[in-house]
Amino acid sequence: MRQLAESDNPRRYWHMGDEDGRAWLFESVEGDGEQWAVRQVEVSADRVARRYWWRHLQDESGFLTDQPLEIWELTEIPGETFEAVWEATG
């Protein structure tokens, strides 16, 4: 994961929400023809945000996904949007 995160490969940014008010944002990099999350923000229904990346892979509340993203289930978003949320959760 760290190799992808530190690579110069192009980044793409994604959003997904559910009917319970939870949301996930991802920064992904292509590897082996698939998009892999290298940074991830999870926002709970009560608006508590947690972030995951290679230096913080998991905690008691969640984890950085270890599977390729199923991008057909996601909405692509601007990188600036992801960065604003990422910085706000730091």
Buried (B, 14 or more C-beta within 10 A) or exposed (E): BEEBBEEEBEBBBBBBEEEEEBBBBBBBBBBEEEBBBBBBBBBBEEEEBBBBBBEEEEEEEBBBBEEBBEBEEBEEBEEEEBBEBBEEBE
